[in-house]
Amino acid sequence: MKKLIYNKIIPFKGFVAINLFGLIFVRKEKKAYIENNYYAKSVLLNHELVHTAQYKELLYVFYLPLYILNYVINLFVYKFNFNKAYRNICFEREAFKYEYSDYYLDQRDWFAWLKFVFKS
């Protein structure tokens, strides 16, 4: 099982976790909830491991620039609704769609996130 890195700095307050280059950082104040709730931990890991697969496909270096570019474009598309812009990043859409599936990564197609680029 993937190791979660608990700390007070990464991610920013308001977020539970972030995947940076395949490392999963979780807010320290969420540790008890995550560690004592199997379902919450499973959903969190499923979501973040989809991002790890996306990182790998993009050779780790292209993921964040594409992620940020998609977010900036979405800011204009969704009239600076920050939450809507974030939720509609193609990488996030794939991760949110399959975060409840324990077997998605076993059957996931390469570059599956591309299916979410132009979907509304």
N, CA, C and O atoms as CSV, one atom per row, in Angstrom:
chain,resi,resn,atom,element,x,y,z
A,1,MET,N,N,0.839,-1.186,0.000
A,1,MET,CA,C,0.000,0.000,0.000
A,1,MET,C,C,0.883,1.247,0.000
A,1,MET,O,O,1.940,1.277,0.631
A,2,LYS,N,N,0.442,2.248,-0.700
A,2,LYS,CA,C,1.170,3.506,-0.804
A,2,LYS,C,C,1.250,4.189,0.554
A,2,LYS,O,O,0.287,4.196,1.321
A,3,LYS,N,N,2.399,4.753,0.834
A,3,LYS,CA,C,2.591,5.480,2.093
A,3,LYS,C,C,2.059,6.896,1.946
A,3,LYS,O,O,2.302,7.567,0.944
A,4,LEU,N,N,1.333,7.334,2.957
A,4,LEU,CA,C,0.834,8.701,2.995
A,4,LEU,C,C,1.779,9.523,3.860
A,4,LEU,O,O,2.202,9.077,4.927
A,5,ILE,N,N,2.105,10.714,3.401
A,5,ILE,CA,C,3.004,11.600,4.129
A,5,ILE,C,C,2.152,12.685,4.786
A,5,ILE,O,O,1.616,13.564,4.112
A,6,TYR,N,N,2.038,12.608,6.104
A,6,TYR,CA,C,1.233,13.567,6.853
A,6,TYR,C,C,2.096,14.753,7.268
A,6,TYR,O,O,3.210,14.577,7.760
A,7,ASN,N,N,1.576,15.962,7.067
A,7,ASN,CA,C,2.313,17.164,7.463
A,7,ASN,C,C,1.366,18.347,7.572
A,7,ASN,O,O,0.198,18.252,7.194
A,8,LYS,N,N,1.870,19.461,8.090
A,8,LYS,CA,C,1.040,20.646,8.328
A,8,LYS,C,C,1.072,21.654,7.177
A,8,LYS,O,O,0.306,22.617,7.184
A,9,ILE,N,N,1.936,21.448,6.199
A,9,ILE,CA,C,2.136,22.460,5.161
A,9,ILE,C,C,1.498,22.074,3.825
A,9,ILE,O,O,0.811,22.886,3.206
A,10,ILE,N,N,1.724,20.846,3.386
A,10,ILE,CA,C,1.254,20.389,2.075
A,10,ILE,C,C,0.158,19.365,2.285
A,10,ILE,O,O,0.380,18.409,3.028
A,11,PRO,N,N,-0.999,19.500,1.686
A,11,PRO,CA,C,-1.446,20.579,0.796
A,11,PRO,C,C,-1.920,21.795,1.594
A,11,PRO,O,O,-1.938,21.786,2.825
A,12,PHE,N,N,-2.299,22.829,0.862
A,12,PHE,CA,C,-2.822,24.035,1.503
A,12,PHE,C,C,-4.058,23.697,2.318
A,12,PHE,O,O,-4.743,22.712,2.041
A,13,LYS,N,N,-4.344,24.522,3.330
A,13,LYS,CA,C,-5.573,24.345,4.117
A,13,LYS,C,C,-6.765,24.349,3.178
A,13,LYS,O,O,-6.797,25.076,2.185
A,14,GLY,N,N,-7.737,23.524,3.513
A,14,GLY,CA,C,-8.933,23.405,2.674
A,14,GLY,C,C,-8.877,22.184,1.786
A,14,GLY,O,O,-9.900,21.742,1.263
A,15,PHE,N,N,-7.682,21.634,1.611
A,15,PHE,CA,C,-7.506,20.412,0.832
A,15,PHE,C,C,-7.100,19.290,1.781
A,15,PHE,O,O,-6.482,19.534,2.817
A,16,VAL,N,N,-7.448,18.074,1.421
A,16,VAL,CA,C,-7.106,16.919,2.252
A,16,VAL,C,C,-5.767,16.344,1.830
A,16,VAL,O,O,-4.915,16.042,2.666
A,17,ALA,N,N,-5.586,16.195,0.513
A,17,ALA,CA,C,-4.371,15.535,0.023
A,17,ALA,C,C,-3.963,16.112,-1.325
A,17,ALA,O,O,-4.756,16.738,-2.029
A,18,ILE,N,N,-2.696,15.879,-1.661
A,18,ILE,CA,C,-2.180,16.251,-2.972
A,18,ILE,C,C,-1.117,15.230,-3.363
A,18,ILE,O,O,-0.374,14.721,-2.523
A,19,ASN,N,N,-1.069,14.953,-4.631
A,19,ASN,CA,C,-0.084,14.025,-5.173
A,19,ASN,C,C,0.956,14.864,-5.917
A,19,ASN,O,O,0.635,15.543,-6.892
A,20,LEU,N,N,2.180,14.811,-5.456
A,20,LEU,CA,C,3.271,15.526,-6.118
A,20,LEU,C,C,4.316,14.516,-6.559
A,20,LEU,O,O,5.043,13.952,-5.740
A,21,PHE,N,N,4.379,14.300,-7.849
A,21,PHE,CA,C,5.348,13.384,-8.454
A,21,PHE,C,C,5.253,11.972,-7.881
A,21,PHE,O,O,6.263,11.286,-7.721
A,22,GLY,N,N,4.023,11.547,-7.575
A,22,GLY,CA,C,3.805,10.196,-7.072
A,22,GLY,C,C,3.864,10.071,-5.563
A,22,GLY,O,O,3.622,8.991,-5.024
A,23,LEU,N,N,4.184,11.159,-4.866
A,23,LEU,CA,C,4.181,11.162,-3.402
A,23,LEU,C,C,2.862,11.770,-2.931
A,23,LEU,O,O,2.448,12.821,-3.418
A,24,ILE,N,N,2.208,11.106,-1.987
A,24,ILE,CA,C,0.890,11.556,-1.542
A,24,ILE,C,C,1.025,12.242,-0.178
A,24,ILE,O,O,1.332,11.606,0.831
A,25,PHE,N,N,0.787,13.556,-0.178
A,25,PHE,CA,C,0.848,14.367,1.030
A,25,PHE,C,C,-0.567,14.588,1.545
A,25,PHE,O,O,-1.478,14.880,0.770
A,26,VAL,N,N,-0.747,14.448,2.865
A,26,VAL,CA,C,-2.056,14.600,3.494
A,26,VAL,C,C,-1.922,15.571,4.663
A,26,VAL,O,O,-0.927,15.552,5.388
A,27,ARG,N,N,-2.934,16.419,4.837
A,27,ARG,CA,C,-2.934,17.340,5.980
A,27,ARG,C,C,-2.882,16.546,7.271
A,27,ARG,O,O,-3.632,15.586,7.448
A,28,LYS,N,N,-2.008,16.941,8.159
A,28,LYS,CA,C,-1.801,16.230,9.426
A,28,LYS,C,C,-3.085,16.146,10.252
A,28,LYS,O,O,-3.337,15.139,10.913
A,29,GLU,N,N,-3.896,17.207,10.212
A,29,GLU,CA,C,-5.127,17.196,11.007
A,29,GLU,C,C,-6.161,16.187,10.495
A,29,GLU,O,O,-7.156,15.929,11.172
A,30,LYS,N,N,-5.938,15.622,9.324
A,30,LYS,CA,C,-6.842,14.604,8.764
A,30,LYS,C,C,-6.360,13.181,9.048
A,30,LYS,O,O,-7.027,12.215,8.677
A,31,LYS,N,N,-5.211,13.048,9.699
A,31,LYS,CA,C,-4.602,11.728,9.906
A,31,LYS,C,C,-5.528,10.759,10.632
A,31,LYS,O,O,-5.734,9.643,10.154
A,32,ALA,N,N,-6.085,11.149,11.762
A,32,ALA,CA,C,-6.950,10.253,12.538
A,32,ALA,C,C,-8.146,9.811,11.708
A,32,ALA,O,O,-8.507,8.634,11.703
A,33,TYR,N,N,-8.753,10.753,11.013
A,33,TYR,CA,C,-9.911,10.420,10.182
A,33,TYR,C,C,-9.536,9.418,9.094
A,33,TYR,O,O,-10.237,8.424,8.900
A,34,ILE,N,N,-8.444,9.669,8.388
A,34,ILE,CA,C,-8.011,8.793,7.294
A,34,ILE,C,C,-7.570,7.434,7.825
A,34,ILE,O,O,-7.980,6.400,7.297
A,35,GLU,N,N,-6.749,7.428,8.850
A,35,GLU,CA,C,-6.203,6.168,9.363
A,35,GLU,C,C,-7.258,5.304,10.052
A,35,GLU,O,O,-7.128,4.080,10.082
A,36,ASN,N,N,-8.295,5.924,10.603
A,36,ASN,CA,C,-9.328,5.166,11.321
A,36,ASN,C,C,-10.567,4.903,10.489
A,36,ASN,O,O,-11.542,4.343,10.990
A,37,ASN,N,N,-10.545,5.293,9.239
A,37,ASN,CA,C,-11.708,5.116,8.369
A,37,ASN,C,C,-11.242,4.442,7.086
A,37,ASN,O,O,-10.754,5.106,6.172
A,38,TYR,N,N,-11.392,3.142,7.022
A,38,TYR,CA,C,-10.908,2.370,5.870
A,38,TYR,C,C,-11.501,2.891,4.566
A,38,TYR,O,O,-10.795,3.004,3.564
A,39,TYR,N,N,-12.785,3.205,4.573
A,39,TYR,CA,C,-13.454,3.660,3.349
A,39,TYR,C,C,-12.860,4.986,2.870
A,39,TYR,O,O,-12.582,5.153,1.683
A,40,ALA,N,N,-12.667,5.921,3.792
A,40,ALA,CA,C,-12.088,7.226,3.427
A,40,ALA,C,C,-10.679,7.050,2.883
A,40,ALA,O,O,-10.304,7.695,1.904
A,41,LYS,N,N,-9.896,6.179,3.514
A,41,LYS,CA,C,-8.529,5.947,3.057
A,41,LYS,C,C,-8.520,5.305,1.680
A,41,LYS,O,O,-7.697,5.658,0.836
A,42,SER,N,N,-9.426,4.370,1.446
A,42,SER,CA,C,-9.512,3.699,0.155
A,42,SER,C,C,-9.861,4.682,-0.960
A,42,SER,O,O,-9.246,4.660,-2.026
A,43,VAL,N,N,-10.844,5.541,-0.714
A,43,VAL,CA,C,-11.255,6.534,-1.718
A,43,VAL,C,C,-10.109,7.510,-1.981
A,43,VAL,O,O,-9.815,7.829,-3.133
A,44,LEU,N,N,-9.472,7.978,-0.928
A,44,LEU,CA,C,-8.337,8.898,-1.069
A,44,LEU,C,C,-7.228,8.258,-1.895
A,44,LEU,O,O,-6.713,8.870,-2.831
A,45,LEU,N,N,-6.863,7.035,-1.551
A,45,LEU,CA,C,-5.793,6.351,-2.290
A,45,LEU,C,C,-6.177,6.099,-3.735
A,45,LEU,O,O,-5.365,6.314,-4.636
A,46,ASN,N,N,-7.398,5.648,-3.972
A,46,ASN,CA,C,-7.839,5.423,-5.353
A,46,ASN,C,C,-7.689,6.701,-6.174
A,46,ASN,O,O,-7.159,6.679,-7.285
A,47,HIS,N,N,-8.159,7.805,-5.619
A,47,HIS,CA,C,-8.091,9.094,-6.320
A,47,HIS,C,C,-6.640,9.476,-6.604
A,47,HIS,O,O,-6.293,9.812,-7.736
A,48,GLU,N,N,-5.808,9.424,-5.589
A,48,GLU,CA,C,-4.419,9.861,-5.746
A,48,GLU,C,C,-3.600,8.897,-6.615
A,48,GLU,O,O,-2.674,9.328,-7.302
A,49,LEU,N,N,-3.922,7.628,-6.594
A,49,LEU,CA,C,-3.192,6.679,-7.438
A,49,LEU,C,C,-3.560,6.818,-8.912
A,49,LEU,O,O,-2.765,6.469,-9.785
A,50,VAL,N,N,-4.760,7.325,-9.196
A,50,VAL,CA,C,-5.086,7.681,-10.592
A,50,VAL,C,C,-4.142,8.797,-11.034
A,50,VAL,O,O,-3.632,8.779,-12.154
A,51,HIS,N,N,-3.913,9.765,-10.149
A,51,HIS,CA,C,-2.975,10.841,-10.481
A,51,HIS,C,C,-1.552,10.301,-10.676
A,51,HIS,O,O,-0.826,10.785,-11.544
A,52,THR,N,N,-1.155,9.324,-9.895
A,52,THR,CA,C,0.173,8.731,-10.076
A,52,THR,C,C,0.284,8.095,-11.455
A,52,THR,O,O,1.316,8.232,-12.112
A,53,ALA,N,N,-0.755,7.405,-11.904
A,53,ALA,CA,C,-0.754,6.812,-13.251
A,53,ALA,C,C,-0.642,7.909,-14.306
A,53,ALA,O,O,0.069,7.747,-15.297
A,54,GLN,N,N,-1.342,9.023,-14.097
A,54,GLN,CA,C,-1.278,10.142,-15.031
A,54,GLN,C,C,0.128,10.744,-15.062
A,54,GLN,O,O,0.650,11.052,-16.133
A,55,TYR,N,N,0.729,10.908,-13.904
A,55,TYR,CA,C,2.113,11.405,-13.822
A,55,TYR,C,C,3.042,10.514,-14.643
A,55,TYR,O,O,3.834,11.007,-15.445
A,56,LYS,N,N,2.940,9.203,-14.437
A,56,LYS,CA,C,3.816,8.260,-15.142
A,56,LYS,C,C,3.662,8.380,-16.648
A,56,LYS,O,O,4.654,8.404,-17.376
A,57,GLU,N,N,2.416,8.454,-17.124
A,57,GLU,CA,C,2.168,8.567,-18.564
A,57,GLU,C,C,2.812,9.814,-19.156
A,57,GLU,O,O,3.259,9.816,-20.303
A,58,LEU,N,N,2.851,10.854,-18.369
A,58,LEU,CA,C,3.395,12.132,-18.838
A,58,LEU,C,C,4.829,12.330,-18.369
A,58,LEU,O,O,5.326,13.453,-18.284
A,59,LEU,N,N,5.481,11.210,-18.066
A,59,LEU,CA,C,6.903,11.190,-17.698
A,59,LEU,C,C,7.223,12.121,-16.537
A,59,LEU,O,O,8.323,12.668,-16.453
A,60,TYR,N,N,6.270,12.296,-15.656
A,60,TYR,CA,C,6.364,13.121,-14.449
A,60,TYR,C,C,6.541,14.612,-14.730
A,60,TYR,O,O,5.980,15.426,-13.996
A,61,VAL,N,N,7.285,15.000,-15.742
A,61,VAL,CA,C,7.577,16.428,-15.959
A,61,VAL,C,C,6.471,17.182,-16.694
A,61,VAL,O,O,6.376,18.401,-16.556
A,62,PHE,N,N,5.635,16.495,-17.467
A,62,PHE,CA,C,4.612,17.187,-18.249
A,62,PHE,C,C,3.267,17.275,-17.533
A,62,PHE,O,O,2.390,18.037,-17.942
A,63,TYR,N,N,3.107,16.499,-16.469
A,63,TYR,CA,C,1.820,16.465,-15.768
A,63,TYR,C,C,1.436,17.827,-15.190
A,63,TYR,O,O,0.376,18.359,-15.518
A,64,LEU,N,N,2.278,18.389,-14.343
A,64,LEU,CA,C,1.918,19.660,-13.689
A,64,LEU,C,C,1.719,20.811,-14.668
A,64,LEU,O,O,0.766,21.572,-14.503
A,65,PRO,N,N,2.570,20.978,-15.681
A,65,PRO,CA,C,2.288,22.059,-16.646
A,65,PRO,C,C,0.938,21.883,-17.346
A,65,PRO,O,O,0.208,22.856,-17.535
A,66,LEU,N,N,0.600,20.646,-17.733
A,66,LEU,CA,C,-0.699,20.410,-18.374
A,66,LEU,C,C,-1.849,20.607,-17.393
A,66,LEU,O,O,-2.899,21.137,-17.756
A,67,TYR,N,N,-1.650,20.183,-16.164
A,67,TYR,CA,C,-2.662,20.352,-15.113
A,67,TYR,C,C,-2.949,21.837,-14.904
A,67,TYR,O,O,-4.106,22.255,-14.885
A,68,ILE,N,N,-1.897,22.626,-14.749
A,68,ILE,CA,C,-2.055,24.066,-14.512
A,68,ILE,C,C,-2.662,24.756,-15.726
A,68,ILE,O,O,-3.528,25.619,-15.583
A,69,LEU,N,N,-2.213,24.379,-16.919
A,69,LEU,CA,C,-2.785,24.955,-18.141
A,69,LEU,C,C,-4.279,24.670,-18.233
A,69,LEU,O,O,-5.063,25.565,-18.548
A,70,ASN,N,N,-4.676,23.428,-17.959
A,70,ASN,CA,C,-6.090,23.065,-17.996
A,70,ASN,C,C,-6.880,23.872,-16.967
A,70,ASN,O,O,-8.001,24.301,-17.241
A,71,TYR,N,N,-6.297,24.078,-15.786
A,71,TYR,CA,C,-6.962,24.860,-14.748
A,71,TYR,C,C,-7.142,26.313,-15.184
A,71,TYR,O,O,-8.217,26.884,-15.003
A,72,VAL,N,N,-6.109,26.906,-15.752
A,72,VAL,CA,C,-6.193,28.304,-16.197
A,72,VAL,C,C,-7.244,28.452,-17.303
A,72,VAL,O,O,-8.037,29.394,-17.279
A,73,ILE,N,N,-7.255,27.548,-18.249
A,73,ILE,CA,C,-8.283,27.584,-19.308
A,73,ILE,C,C,-9.667,27.469,-18.684
A,73,ILE,O,O,-10.588,28.199,-19.052
A,74,ASN,N,N,-9.806,26.536,-17.724
A,74,ASN,CA,C,-11.098,26.345,-17.064
A,74,ASN,C,C,-11.543,27.580,-16.289
A,74,ASN,O,O,-12.741,27.842,-16.178
A,75,LEU,N,N,-10.603,28.331,-15.760
A,75,LEU,CA,C,-10.980,29.561,-15.058
A,75,LEU,C,C,-11.758,30.495,-15.986
A,75,LEU,O,O,-12.737,31.114,-15.569
A,76,PHE,N,N,-11.327,30.594,-17.224
A,76,PHE,CA,C,-12.035,31.436,-18.196
A,76,PHE,C,C,-13.338,30.789,-18.635
A,76,PHE,O,O,-14.363,31.463,-18.740
A,77,VAL,N,N,-13.306,29.490,-18.891
A,77,VAL,CA,C,-14.506,28.772,-19.328
A,77,VAL,C,C,-15.612,28.867,-18.269
A,77,VAL,O,O,-16.781,29.060,-18.601
A,78,TYR,N,N,-15.235,28.731,-17.002
A,78,TYR,CA,C,-16.214,28.724,-15.908
A,78,TYR,C,C,-16.270,30.055,-15.163
A,78,TYR,O,O,-16.645,30.107,-13.992
A,79,LYS,N,N,-15.893,31.126,-15.854
A,79,LYS,CA,C,-16.019,32.492,-15.357
A,79,LYS,C,C,-15.449,32.679,-13.951
A,79,LYS,O,O,-16.092,33.258,-13.075
A,80,PHE,N,N,-14.255,32.187,-13.760
A,80,PHE,CA,C,-13.504,32.320,-12.521
A,80,PHE,C,C,-14.197,31.706,-11.301
A,80,PHE,O,O,-14.014,32.151,-10.168
A,81,ASN,N,N,-14.989,30.683,-11.568
A,81,ASN,CA,C,-15.514,29.854,-10.485
A,81,ASN,C,C,-14.403,28.845,-10.177
A,81,ASN,O,O,-14.263,27.841,-10.876
A,82,PHE,N,N,-13.620,29.111,-9.137
A,82,PHE,CA,C,-12.413,28.339,-8.851
A,82,PHE,C,C,-12.703,26.869,-8.606
A,82,PHE,O,O,-11.971,26.004,-9.087
A,83,ASN,N,N,-13.763,26.575,-7.865
A,83,ASN,CA,C,-14.100,25.184,-7.576
A,83,ASN,C,C,-14.511,24.445,-8.845
A,83,ASN,O,O,-14.075,23.317,-9.076
A,84,LYS,N,N,-15.336,25.066,-9.657
A,84,LYS,CA,C,-15.784,24.437,-10.906
A,84,LYS,C,C,-14.604,24.248,-11.864
A,84,LYS,O,O,-14.505,23.224,-12.540
A,85,ALA,N,N,-13.721,25.232,-11.917
A,85,ALA,CA,C,-12.524,25.128,-12.763
A,85,ALA,C,C,-11.663,23.950,-12.322
A,85,ALA,O,O,-11.168,23.188,-13.153
A,86,TYR,N,N,-11.484,23.804,-10.997
A,86,TYR,CA,C,-10.693,22.689,-10.455
A,86,TYR,C,C,-11.365,21.347,-10.735
A,86,TYR,O,O,-10.715,20.416,-11.211
A,87,ARG,N,N,-12.660,21.244,-10.443
A,87,ARG,CA,C,-13.365,19.969,-10.594
A,87,ARG,C,C,-13.424,19.511,-12.055
A,87,ARG,O,O,-13.636,18.329,-12.328
A,88,ASN,N,N,-13.238,20.439,-12.987
A,88,ASN,CA,C,-13.314,20.099,-14.408
A,88,ASN,C,C,-11.958,19.973,-15.095
A,88,ASN,O,O,-11.897,19.865,-16.319
A,89,ILE,N,N,-10.883,19.987,-14.335
A,89,ILE,CA,C,-9.575,19.654,-14.904
A,89,ILE,C,C,-9.671,18.203,-15.364
A,89,ILE,O,O,-10.146,17.351,-14.613
A,90,CYS,N,N,-9.234,17.915,-16.566
A,90,CYS,CA,C,-9.411,16.566,-17.117
A,90,CYS,C,C,-8.815,15.493,-16.206
A,90,CYS,O,O,-9.388,14.410,-16.083
A,91,PHE,N,N,-7.694,15.768,-15.576
A,91,PHE,CA,C,-7.054,14.805,-14.679
A,91,PHE,C,C,-7.914,14.558,-13.438
A,91,PHE,O,O,-8.030,13.428,-12.965
A,92,GLU,N,N,-8.510,15.628,-12.923
A,92,GLU,CA,C,-9.380,15.498,-11.749
A,92,GLU,C,C,-10.671,14.775,-12.100
A,92,GLU,O,O,-11.178,13.984,-11.305
A,93,ARG,N,N,-11.196,15.040,-13.268
A,93,ARG,CA,C,-12.452,14.392,-13.669
A,93,ARG,C,C,-12.290,12.879,-13.704
A,93,ARG,O,O,-13.163,12.142,-13.246
A,94,GLU,N,N,-11.165,12.419,-14.252
A,94,GLU,CA,C,-10.918,10.972,-14.253
A,94,GLU,C,C,-10.777,10.462,-12.820
A,94,GLU,O,O,-11.381,9.450,-12.463
A,95,ALA,N,N,-9.994,11.143,-12.007
A,95,ALA,CA,C,-9.752,10.696,-10.625
A,95,ALA,C,C,-11.040,10.699,-9.807
A,95,ALA,O,O,-11.292,9.750,-9.065
A,96,PHE,N,N,-11.856,11.739,-9.923
A,96,PHE,CA,C,-13.123,11.783,-9.183
A,96,PHE,C,C,-14.083,10.691,-9.664
A,96,PHE,O,O,-14.786,10.081,-8.858
A,97,LYS,N,N,-14.110,10.448,-10.961
A,97,LYS,CA,C,-15.032,9.439,-11.493
A,97,LYS,C,C,-14.715,8.047,-10.955
A,97,LYS,O,O,-15.626,7.259,-10.701
A,98,TYR,N,N,-13.445,7.742,-10.781
A,98,TYR,CA,C,-13.060,6.376,-10.415
A,98,TYR,C,C,-12.512,6.223,-8.998
A,98,TYR,O,O,-11.942,5.182,-8.669
A,99,GLU,N,N,-12.676,7.235,-8.160
A,99,GLU,CA,C,-12.118,7.135,-6.810
A,99,GLU,C,C,-12.826,6.098,-5.938
A,99,GLU,O,O,-12.288,5.684,-4.911
A,100,TYR,N,N,-14.016,5.681,-6.333
A,100,TYR,CA,C,-14.744,4.660,-5.570
A,100,TYR,C,C,-14.510,3.256,-6.110
A,100,TYR,O,O,-15.055,2.289,-5.577
A,101,SER,N,N,-13.716,3.137,-7.149
A,101,SER,CA,C,-13.454,1.839,-7.774
A,101,SER,C,C,-12.089,1.310,-7.355
A,101,SER,O,O,-11.057,1.903,-7.671
A,102,ASP,N,N,-12.093,0.195,-6.644
A,102,ASP,CA,C,-10.838,-0.408,-6.197
A,102,ASP,C,C,-10.088,-1.119,-7.315
A,102,ASP,O,O,-8.924,-1.483,-7.147
A,103,TYR,N,N,-10.747,-1.321,-8.460
A,103,TYR,CA,C,-10.138,-2.105,-9.539
A,103,TYR,C,C,-9.887,-1.313,-10.813
A,103,TYR,O,O,-9.421,-1.869,-11.807
A,104,TYR,N,N,-10.190,-0.029,-10.792
A,104,TYR,CA,C,-10.043,0.781,-12.004
A,104,TYR,C,C,-8.626,0.754,-12.573
A,104,TYR,O,O,-8.452,0.604,-13.783
A,105,LEU,N,N,-7.632,0.895,-11.735
A,105,LEU,CA,C,-6.251,0.956,-12.224
A,105,LEU,C,C,-5.814,-0.350,-12.883
A,105,LEU,O,O,-4.926,-0.346,-13.736
A,106,ASP,N,N,-6.428,-1.464,-12.495
A,106,ASP,CA,C,-6.103,-2.760,-13.108
A,106,ASP,C,C,-6.545,-2.834,-14.562
A,106,ASP,O,O,-5.967,-3.577,-15.356
A,107,GLN,N,N,-7.572,-2.061,-14.910
A,107,GLN,CA,C,-8.120,-2.119,-16.270
A,107,GLN,C,C,-8.020,-0.791,-17.021
A,107,GLN,O,O,-8.506,-0.671,-18.146
A,108,ARG,N,N,-7.398,0.186,-16.407
A,108,ARG,CA,C,-7.311,1.533,-16.988
A,108,ARG,C,C,-6.488,1.524,-18.266
A,108,ARG,O,O,-5.414,0.926,-18.328
A,109,ASP,N,N,-7.014,2.203,-19.293
A,109,ASP,CA,C,-6.280,2.383,-20.547
A,109,ASP,C,C,-5.243,3.485,-20.377
A,109,ASP,O,O,-5.428,4.412,-19.588
A,110,TRP,N,N,-4.159,3.373,-21.121
A,110,TRP,CA,C,-3.157,4.435,-21.124
A,110,TRP,C,C,-3.793,5.728,-21.609
A,110,TRP,O,O,-4.601,5.712,-22.537
A,111,PHE,N,N,-3.440,6.829,-20.998
A,111,PHE,CA,C,-3.925,8.163,-21.359
A,111,PHE,C,C,-5.448,8.267,-21.296
A,111,PHE,O,O,-6.063,8.980,-22.090
A,112,ALA,N,N,-6.046,7.553,-20.350
A,112,ALA,CA,C,-7.505,7.569,-20.188
A,112,ALA,C,C,-8.031,8.973,-19.896
A,112,ALA,O,O,-9.182,9.282,-20.206
A,113,TRP,N,N,-7.198,9.821,-19.304
A,113,TRP,CA,C,-7.612,11.187,-18.981
A,113,TRP,C,C,-7.983,11.989,-20.230
A,113,TRP,O,O,-8.728,12.965,-20.142
A,114,LEU,N,N,-7.465,11.579,-21.392
A,114,LEU,CA,C,-7.789,12.298,-22.633
A,114,LEU,C,C,-9.295,12.263,-22.950
A,114,LEU,O,O,-9.823,13.165,-23.601
A,115,LYS,N,N,-9.965,11.218,-22.482
A,115,LYS,CA,C,-11.420,11.117,-22.693
A,115,LYS,C,C,-12.178,12.233,-21.981
A,115,LYS,O,O,-13.331,12.516,-22.305
A,116,PHE,N,N,-11.526,12.858,-21.017
A,116,PHE,CA,C,-12.168,13.884,-20.215
A,116,PHE,C,C,-11.808,15.298,-20.635
A,116,PHE,O,O,-12.263,16.260,-20.015
A,117,VAL,N,N,-11.004,15.441,-21.667
A,117,VAL,CA,C,-10.559,16.767,-22.088
A,117,VAL,C,C,-11.716,17.593,-22.635
A,117,VAL,O,O,-11.881,18.751,-22.250
A,118,PHE,N,N,-12.511,17.022,-23.518
A,118,PHE,CA,C,-13.582,17.807,-24.147
A,118,PHE,C,C,-14.974,17.406,-23.681
A,118,PHE,O,O,-15.965,17.936,-24.184
A,119,LYS,N,N,-15.070,16.485,-22.733
A,119,LYS,CA,C,-16.374,16.106,-22.195
A,119,LYS,C,C,-16.898,17.198,-21.293
A,119,LYS,O,O,-16.138,17.822,-20.552
A,120,SER,N,N,-18.184,17.426,-21.353
A,120,SER,CA,C,-18.773,18.443,-20.444
A,120,SER,C,C,-19.553,17.787,-19.344
A,120,SER,O,O,-20.115,18.475,-18.491
